[in-house]
């Protein structure tokens, strides 16, 4: 089994230095779980069986979903797999056995209520059911108990076509998850009939399976929902002061962006979901901001000889113009009074009183008034 493209794409291990999901209980409402599997050994804190058939997972579906949410990191053992939140507490609520689609749907409202009442802060429902008043009330009950509800948007059936919107995914406030491929586009098996909030890997996804085995190519929105549930658990662990609706808002606000019909806000982004600063939130820590870069100052520009010469020429022209203006203001009026005749200077006589130009300035003062 090769390395999981989903793990590489989501890179959720980059936030494990901040949180690994500790302190949060995530419920897996499904077909049970194989707690003897290496990925799930010691990871399940509580099991509830609503089918009366025991704790065994006869489908394998619940085991796969649980492993993607909170399975152990086995990369050190040569298996390139781990859950998104490997220290989350897993609560497994078995509400379906084998292929009991109808009966499993009937048990679903009670399973969601049980998960919420047992303290789950994130509830994964990788099940497609018909809408009903009981199911809607169960979802509201879970949300009132401050639980984030994550549900699969449903798969398009090749034989019978798309059977329509999936529930509880299509209820308001539920994180409805589509299946996306490695390129971020919608997988062809992902429904176009349901309301979709965002997507996650759901095509050729390696996951744990019963009997200590693995399914190297799990397909469908069930497994995409598991990834989003793990991300929501990381957010709840690192931001314990956020309400469930704020967690939903944060996960949606930090997704990668729509990739077309049926992809919602696009691929879930675990790193941004945990570390981004989201306006309007109260409480909970945020990732530290990077230190500001040291201030730098630009070196002085080199001397531009051409610019210097032009500036000098302009300054010289301005001085010449000023001198010409002064000359015109003094000499021209004087010439007009004398009829443009040459003047005579008599050094032995006092200048005429009416000739201001001939009077010398008062000694020892600057701009002294005339007496």
For each residue, the residues with C-beta under 8 A, 3 or more apart:
1: 79 80 81 206 214 216
2: 80 206 216
3: 7 8 80
4: 7 8 80 81 205 206
5: 8 9 182 201 204
6: 9 10 200 201 205 206 227
7: 3 4 10 11 12 13 80 81 82
8: 3 4 5 11
9: 5 6 182 201 267
10: 6 7 84 200 201 227 231 267 268 269 270
11: 7 8 14 270 271
12: 7 15 16 84 85 230 231 234 270 271
13: 7 16 73 82
14: 11 17 270 271
15: 12 18 19 234 238 270 271 274 275
16: 12 13 19 20 86
17: 14
18: 15 238 274 275 287
19: 15 16 22 85 234 237 238 274
20: 16 85 86 87 88 234 237
21: 24 26 70 84 85 86 87 88 230 233 234 237
22: 19 87 88 237
23: 237 240
24: 21 85 88 89 121 122 233 236 237
25: 45 88 89 90 91 118 119 120 121 122
26: 21 69 70 85 88 89 90 91 120 121 122 123 124 229 230 232 233
27: 90 91 92 93 115 116 118 120 122 123 124 147
28: 33 62 65 66 69 90 91 92 93 124
29: 93 95 108 111 112 115 123 124 125 126 127
30: 33 61 62 65 66 92 93 94 95 96 124 126 127
31: 57 58 59 60 61 62 94 96 97 98
32: 47 49 55 56 57 58 59 62 63 92 94 97
33: 28 30 37 40 44 47 57 62 63 66 90 92
34: 37 40 56 57 60 63 208 209 210 211 212
35: 40 41 43 44 47 55 92
36: 40 41 212
37: 33 34 40 41 63 67 208 209 210 212
38: 41 72 74 77 79 208 212
39: 43 67 71 72 74 81 82 83 208
40: 33 34 35 36 37 43 44 63 66 67 71 72 90 208
41: 35 36 37 38 72
42: 72
43: 35 39 40 66 70 71 72 83 86 90
44: 33 35 40 47 66 90 91 92
45: 25 89 90 91
46: 89 91 92 118
47: 32 33 35 44 55 91 92 93 94
48: 91 92 93 94 111 114 115 118
49: 32 52 53 54 55 94
50: 93 94 95 107 110 111 114
51: 94 95 96 97 100 107
52: 49
53: 49 56 58 94 97
54: 49
55: 32 35 47 49 92 94
56: 32 34 53
57: 31 32 33 34 60 61 62 63 94 210
58: 31 32 53 97 98 210
59: 31 32 62 96 97 98 99
60: 31 34 57 63 64 209 210 215
61: 30 31 57 64 65 126 222
62: 28 30 31 32 33 57 59 65 66 92 94
63: 32 33 34 37 40 57 60 66 67 208 209 210
64: 60 61 67 68 207 208 209 215 218 222 223 226
65: 28 30 61 62 68 69 124 126 207 222 223 225 226
66: 28 30 33 40 43 44 62 63 69 70 71 83 90 92 208 226
67: 37 39 40 63 64 70 71 81 83 207 208
68: 64 65 71 83 84 205 207 223 226 227 230
69: 26 28 65 66 83 84 85 88 90 124 226 229 230 233
70: 21 26 43 66 67 83 84 85 86 87 88 89 90 230 233
71: 39 40 43 66 67 68 74 81 82 83 86 208
72: 38 39 40 41 42 43 82 83 86
73: 13 76 81 82 83 86
74: 38 39 71 77 78 79 80 81 82
75: 78 79 80 81 82
76: 73
77: 38 74
78: 74 75
79: 1 38 74 75 214
80: 1 2 3 4 7 74 75 206
81: 1 4 7 39 67 71 73 74 75 206 207 208 214
82: 7 13 39 71 72 73 74 75 86
83: 39 43 66 67 68 69 70 71 72 73 86 88 230
84: 10 12 21 68 69 70 226 227 229 230 231 233 234 270
85: 12 19 20 21 24 26 69 70 88 230 231 233 234 237
86: 16 20 21 43 70 71 72 73 82 83
87: 20 21 22 70
88: 20 21 22 24 25 26 69 70 83 85 230 233 237
89: 24 25 26 45 46 70
90: 25 26 27 28 33 40 43 44 45 66 69 70
91: 25 26 27 28 44 45 46 47 48 115 118 119 120
92: 27 28 30 32 33 35 44 46 47 48 55 62 66
93: 27 28 29 30 47 48 50 111 114 115
94: 30 31 32 47 48 49 50 51 53 55 57 62 97
95: 29 30 50 51 104 107 108 110 111
96: 30 31 51 59 100 101 103 104 107 127
97: 31 32 51 53 58 59 94 100 104
98: 31 58 59
99: 59
100: 51 96 97 103 104
101: 96 104 105
102: 105 106
103: 96 100 106 107
104: 95 96 97 100 101 107 108 127 129
105: 101 102 108 127 129 130
106: 102 103
107: 50 51 95 96 103 104 110 111
108: 29 95 104 105 111 112 125 127 129 135 138 168
109: 112 113 132 134 135 137 138
110: 50 95 107 113 114 138
111: 29 48 50 93 95 107 108 114 115
112: 29 108 109 115 116 123 125 135 138 139 141 142 149 168
113: 109 110 116 117 138 141 142
114: 48 50 93 110 111 117 118
115: 27 29 48 91 93 111 112 118 120 123 142 147
116: 27 112 113 120 123 141 142 145 147
117: 113 114 145
118: 25 27 46 48 91 114 115
119: 25 91
120: 25 26 27 91 115 116 123 142 147
121: 24 25 26 146 147 148 233 236 244
122: 24 25 26 27 147 148 150 229 232 233 236
123: 26 27 29 112 115 116 120 142 147 148 149 150 229
124: 26 27 28 29 30 65 69 150 151 225 226 229
125: 29 108 112 149 150 151 152 168 169 225
126: 29 30 61 65 151 152 221 222 223 225 226
127: 29 30 96 104 105 108 151 152 222
128: 152 154 155 163 166 167 169
129: 104 105 108 132 135 166 167 168
130: 105 135 167
131: 135 136 165 167 170 171
132: 109 129 135 136 167
133: 136 137
134: 109 137 138
135: 108 109 112 129 130 131 132 138 139 167 168 171
136: 131 132 133 139 140 168 171
137: 109 133 134 140 141
138: 108 109 110 112 113 134 135 141 142 168
139: 112 135 136 142 143 149 168 171 173 174
140: 136 137 143 144
141: 112 113 116 137 138 144 145
142: 112 113 115 116 120 123 138 139 145 147 149
143: 139 140 146 147 149 173 244 245
144: 140 141
145: 116 117 141 142
146: 121 143 243 244
147: 27 115 116 120 121 122 123 142 143 244
148: 121 122 123 175 232 236 244 247 248
149: 112 123 125 139 142 143 168 173 174 175
150: 122 123 124 125 174 175 177 225 228 229 232
151: 124 125 126 127 166 167 168 169 174 175 176 177 225
152: 125 126 127 128 155 166 169 176 177 220 221 222 224 225
153: 166 169 176 177 178 179 190 191 194 195 196 221 224 225 262
154: 128 162 163 165 166 169 190 191 193 194 221
155: 128 152 179 189 190 191 220 221 222
156: 161 162 188 189 190 191 192 193
157: 160 161 162 163
158:
159:
160: 157 163
161: 156 157
162: 154 156 157 191 192 193
163: 128 154 157 160 193
164: 193
165: 131 154 169 170 191 193 194 195
166: 128 129 151 152 153 154 169 170 176 191 193 194 221
167: 128 129 130 131 132 135 151 170 171
168: 108 112 125 129 135 136 138 139 149 151 171 174
169: 125 128 151 152 153 154 165 166 174 176 177 194 195
170: 131 165 166 167 174 176 194 195
171: 131 135 136 139 167 168 174
172:
173: 139 143 149 245 248
174: 139 149 150 151 168 169 170 171
175: 148 149 150 151 197 198 225 228 232 248 251 252
176: 151 152 153 166 169 170 194 195 196 197 264
177: 150 151 152 153 169 196 197 198 199 200 202 221 224 225 227 228 268
178: 153 186 187 190 191 196 198 199 200 202 221 224 262 263 264
179: 153 155 186 187 189 190 199 200 201 202 203 219 220 221 223 224
180: 184 185 186 187 190 199 200 201 202 203 224 259 263 267
181: 184 185 186 187 201 202 203 204
182: 5 9 201 203 204
183:
184: 180 181 199 256 259 263 266 267
185: 180 181 259 260 263
186: 178 179 180 181 190 192 199 259 260 261 262 263
187: 178 179 180 181 190 202 203 219
188: 156
189: 155 156 179 202 203 219 220 221
190: 153 154 155 156 178 179 180 186 187 199 202 220 221 224 262
191: 153 154 155 156 162 165 166 178 194 221 262
192: 156 162 186 261 262
193: 154 156 162 163 164 165 166
194: 153 154 165 166 169 170 176 191
195: 153 165 169 170 176
196: 153 176 177 178 199 262 263 264
197: 175 176 177 252 264 265
198: 175 177 178 228 251 252 255 263 264 265 266 267 268
199: 177 178 179 180 184 186 190 196 202 224 259 263 264 266 267 268
200: 6 10 177 178 179 180 224 225 226 227 228 231 267 268
201: 5 6 9 10 179 180 181 182 205 223 224 227
202: 177 178 179 180 181 187 189 190 199 205 219 220 221 222 223 224
203: 179 180 181 182 187 189 219
204: 5 181 182 216 217 218 219
205: 4 6 68 201 202 217 218 219 223
206: 1 2 4 6 80 81 214 215 216 217 218
207: 64 65 67 68 81 214 215 218 223
208: 34 37 38 39 40 63 64 66 67 71 81 213 214 215
209: 34 37 60 63 64 213 214 215
210: 34 37 57 58 60 63 213
211: 34
212: 34 36 37 38
213: 208 209 210
214: 1 79 81 206 207 208 209
215: 60 64 206 207 208 209 218
216: 1 2 204 206
217: 204 205 206
218: 64 204 205 206 207 215 223
219: 179 187 189 202 203 204 205 223
220: 152 155 179 189 190 202 223 224
221: 126 152 153 154 155 166 177 178 179 189 190 191 202 224 225
222: 61 64 65 126 127 152 155 202 225 226
223: 64 65 68 126 179 201 202 205 207 218 219 220 226 227
224: 152 153 177 178 179 180 190 199 200 201 202 220 221 227 228
225: 65 124 125 126 150 151 152 153 175 177 200 221 222 228 229
226: 64 65 66 68 69 84 124 126 200 222 223 229 230
227: 6 10 68 84 177 200 201 223 224 230 231 268
228: 150 175 177 198 200 224 225 231 232 251 268
229: 26 69 84 122 123 124 150 225 226 232 233
230: 12 21 26 68 69 70 83 84 85 88 226 227 233 234 270
231: 10 12 84 85 200 227 228 234 235 251 268 270 273 274
232: 26 122 148 150 175 228 229 235 236 247 248 251
233: 21 24 26 69 70 84 85 88 121 122 229 230 236 237
234: 12 15 19 20 21 84 85 230 231 237 238 270 273 274
235: 231 232 238 239 242 247 250 251 273 274
236: 24 121 122 148 232 233 239 240 242 247
237: 19 20 21 22 23 24 85 88 233 234 240
238: 15 18 19 234 235 274 284 285
239: 235 236 242 247 250 274 281 283 284 285 286
240: 23 236 237 283 284
241: 282 283 284
242: 235 236 239 246 247 250 281 283 284
243: 146 246 247
244: 121 143 146 147 148 247 248
245: 143 173 248 249
246: 242 243 249 250 281
247: 148 232 235 236 239 242 243 244 250 251
248: 148 173 175 232 244 245 251 252
249: 245 246 252 253 278
250: 235 239 242 246 247 253 254 273 276 278 281
251: 175 198 228 231 232 235 247 248 254 255 268 273
252: 175 197 198 248 249 255 264 265
253: 249 250 276 278
254: 250 251 269 272 273 276 278
255: 198 251 252 264 265 266 267 268 269
256: 184 265 266 267 268 269
257: 265 266
258: 263 264 265 266
259: 180 184 185 186 199 263 266 267
260: 185 186 263
261: 186 192
262: 153 178 186 190 191 192 196
263: 178 180 184 185 186 196 198 199 258 259 260 266 267
264: 176 178 196 197 198 199 252 255 258
265: 197 198 252 255 256 257 258
266: 184 198 199 255 256 257 258 259 263
267: 9 10 180 184 198 199 200 255 256 259 263
268: 10 177 198 199 200 227 228 231 251 255 256 273
269: 10 254 255 256 272 273
270: 10 11 12 14 15 84 230 231 234 273 274
271: 11 12 14 15 274 275
272: 254 269 275 276
273: 231 234 235 250 251 254 268 269 270 276
274: 15 18 19 231 234 235 238 239 270 271 287
275: 15 18 271 272 286 287
276: 250 253 254 272 273
277: 286 287
278: 249 250 253 254 281
279:
280:
281: 239 242 246 250 278 284
282: 241
283: 239 240 241 242
284: 238 239 240 241 242 281
285: 238 239
286: 239 275 277
287: 18 274 275 277
288:
289:
290:
291:
292:
293:
294:
295:
296:
297:
298:
299:
300:
301: 304
302:
303: 308
304: 301 307 308
305: 308 309
306: 309 310
307: 304 310 311
308: 303 304 305 311 312
309: 305 306 312 313
310: 306 307 313 314
311: 307 308 314 315
312: 308 309 315 316
313: 309 310 316 317
314: 310 311 317 318
315: 311 312 318 319
316: 312 313 319 320
317: 313 314 320 321
318: 314 315 321 322
319: 315 316 322 323
320: 316 317 323 324
321: 317 318 324 325
322: 318 319 325 326
323: 319 320 326 327
324: 320 321 327 328
325: 321 322 328 329
326: 322 323 329 330
327: 323 324 330 331
328: 324 325 331 332
329: 325 326 332 333
330: 326 327 333 334 357
331: 327 328 334 335
332: 328 329 335 336
333: 329 330 336 337
334: 330 331 337 338 357
335: 331 332 338 340
336: 332 333 339 340
337: 333 334
338: 334 335 341 343
339: 336
340: 335 336
341: 338
342:
343: 338
344:
345:
346: 349
347:
348:
349: 346
350:
351: 355 358 359
352: 355 358
353:
354:
355: 351 352 358 359
356: 359
357: 330 334
358: 351 352 355
359: 351 355 356 370
360:
361: 365 368
362: 365 368 370
363:
364:
365: 361 362 368
366:
367:
368: 361 362 365
369:
370: 359 362
371:
